Amino acid sequence: MNDINKNDKYPAAVKGPKADLELMYIAEYLREKGYSIRELNDLPETESTRLMTEASQYASLKLAELESRARLRNEIHHVSDS
């Protein structure tokens, strides 16, 4: 899943249980904008930084949404068990 290598401008800095999911959302955002993670290295610094910032914000939002849904699902399940 992780198509960022050590020579890229944006190395894989994310670690932990959600790292692959975060990278998936970043790649998804960039694809929607017509880019790939690897192509960021070929763009001017300002543009690649802007795109990566936007992609990171998108990924953070998607992860927060996922966590909120899981929390809500657990609360509903807990209430229905009571």
Secondary structure, DSSP 8 states (H G I E B T S, - for coil): -----TTSSS-----STTHHHHHHHHHHHHHHTT--TGGGGGS-HHHHHHHHHHHHHHHHHHHHHHHHHHHHHHHHHHHHH-
